[in-house]
Amino acid sequence: MAPRAAIRTDLHEPGDLRRLARGEAVARAARRMLAIANAMEGMILAQAARVVGIERQSLGDAIRRYNAEGLAGLYDRPKPGRPRKLTPVQEDALCAAIAVGPDPDVDGISAYTLEDLAELAERRFGVGYHPASMSRVVRRLGFSKQKARPHHPQKDEAAQAAFRGAR
């Protein structure tokens, strides 16, 4: 039988960890909580990990982080990656510009396309985006790719109503 890892028992009881795992929205953290609860109740690490679907080494790492940081150690750390091109202030400004929409008299368009937004980011913030990358930015800001039908600024409502009535 493999030796059991030393787990701090002053933080939580196994039953508490199981209860917390049931209400946890982050599945990976919940699995780690359950695996630690299993190990606290006497299962060997390999079995405690296998039951919840993680590797033994991952459980060992989770136990070390749990002992050092408590429950906070069971959540994934932020992953490094390329920093965003736009600062949060610039993203807020872009979000406001998208919400307001273009002015047909000034911009010459009635609705933004991804190409238009990429040009807008280049012009206002000096940040270049490919339209596909701008699509990810737009979705991250909470907008969808759908847009309203364009409304021509010189549209004549009376002429349209007369045309519909003449049919």
N, C-alpha and C positions, 0 to 999 in steps of 0.2 A: 504494500500500500504506500503510495506516494505521500510525502509529508504535506500537511495542511498549511496553507499560507497564514501568517499572522494577520488577522483582520481586527481593526479597532472595534470593540463592542460598546464603547462608551458613547458612540454617535447614534446608532440606531439598532433596534432589535430586528431579527429576520422578518418578523411579521410586519413591522413598520416599513421595511424596505419593499415588501411585497405590496402593501397597500399603496405606497407612493408610486410604485411601478404601474399599478392598475390605472392610476389617474394621470400618468405621464404622457404628454403629447409627443415627445421625442422618443421614437422607438428604440434607437440605439442605446440611449441612456436607460430606458426601462429594462432592456435585456441585461445590461450591466448590473442594474439593481437586483434583478432576479437571480443572476448568477452569483452575486456576492451573498445574497440571502441563502442560496443553496449551499455555498461553501461554509457559511457560518453555522449551518445546521449539520455539518459533518461530511458532506460529499467531498470526494477528492476533486481537485481543480479541473481535471480533464472531463470528468463526468458532469460537474456543475456547469461547465462551459458548453458542453455538447448538448445538454438538455435545452438550453435557451438559444442554441444556434450560433455560438461564437467560438473562437479558437481559445485554447488553453492559455496561449501567450497573451492574448488580448485580455483575458480575465486577470492574469497576473499583473498586467499594466494597470488595469482598472482598479485592482485592489491597492496597488501602490499609490495611485492618485486619490483614491477614496481615503486611505489612511492619512495622506498629507493635506487634502483639501476638503474632505467631506463629500457631500452630494455634488457640489460644484465640479469636482474632479471627474465625474462620470459623463459629463457632456463633452462633445467634440470641441476642440479648439478651433478658432478661425484659421482657415487655410490661407497660406500665402498665395498671392497671385498678382497679376498685373494691376496696378492701381488704376482707378477710374480716370478717364481723361478730363471729365468735367468735375469741378468741385461741387459740394452740396449747394452752395449759393448759386452757382451757374445752373445746376439742375433745377433748382426752384424757379429761376428766371425762364428757363426753357419750358418748364411745366406751365408757367403762367402764359407764355407766348402761345403754346399749343391750345390752352383753354380759351384764350381770347380769339385766336384764329387770325388769318391774314386780313389786311385791309386791301380790297381789290384796287382801290385808287392808287395806293402807294406801292403795294407788292406786285400787282398785276395778276394775282391768282385769287381764286375764290375759296380754295381749300388746300391745306398742306399735304404734300406727298412726302415720302421718306427722303427723296432727293432734295426737296425744298428745305426740309428740316436739317439735312446735312449741310446745305449751303448756309442756313441760318446760324448753325453752330460755328461754322468757319468764319462767317462775317462778324458775329457778335463776340465770340469767345476765342477765336484763333485756334480752334480745335477741329481737326479734320476727321470725318467719319465716312465710312462707306455706307450706302443706304441699308445694307443688311445689318451692319452694326448699329445704325441708328434705330432700326426696328427693335433691337434688344433694349436700347435705352428707353424708347417710347413705352415698351411693355413694362419695364422696371418702374417707370414713372406712373403706371396705372392706367395708361391709355390702351385702347385696342386699335387694331389696324383698320377697323371699319370707320367710315367717315360719312357724313351727311351728304345727300345729293347737293351738288353745287347750285347756288342760286345766282343767276347772272344779274349784275348790278343794274342793267338797263332793261330788265324784264318788265313787260307791260301787262299788269294783272287785268285791266279792262279789256284789252285785246284778246287775251286768253279766254276770259269769260264770254265775250261775244262769239268767239270761235266755237266754244263748247255749246252755246245756245243755238248756233246756226245748224248744227247737225241734226 
